Amino acid sequence: MILKNKFLFSLFLLTGIFLFESCHYSLTGIATTAQTITIEQFFNNSDLAPANLGAVFTNRLKDYYQQNSSLKVMNEGGELAIEGVLSDYRLNPIAPTANTDPNTRITPAALTRLTIAVKVNFIDSKEPRNNFSDKTFSFYQDFDNNLNFQSIQEDLEKKIFDQIMLDIFNATVANW
């Protein structure tokens, strides 16, 4: 009985190791054999975004890949390459409130939504089937209309960028 349990455990362990290895997934969080990546400067093509937002996003994206993978970020010539533009930066009122003043035609909103979208091109010289172009990644954050947007803008952008970078990472090197 003990011998049979040891055999089953060993068989299960070997099967698990084989399946894990066949997926080409490493403990570094990436599913690629590439060792280098080039991340080009993202340009700001949106009307409302701060002028430096493309540079801020690019630097944060480079940091994200360095911290969450074993890829070496290079200025040019990486086995993987990412480029793109900030394509949308939009504020929309949401959650309308009841208007109690009959002289006012405008119904105020309780919340405003900041939405940021990024269009990305990805080139994988090792596995060209992974390439994509003009893929849009977007996310939003809602905030109370009683808050001053300028005082919370940087924090909102950081939260939105965190999700967009995770989505880009998953789409490029984690193969999710």
Buried (B, 14 or more C-beta within 10 A) or exposed (E): EEEEEEEEEEEEEEEEEEEEEEEEBEEEBBBBEBBBBBBBEBBBBBEEBBEEBBBBBBEBBBEBBBEBBBBEBBEEEBBBBBBBBBBBBBEEEEEEEEEEEEEEEEEEBEBBBBBBBBBBBBBBBEBEEBBEEEBEBBBBBBBEBEEEEEEBEEEBBEBBBEBBBBBBBBBBBBBE
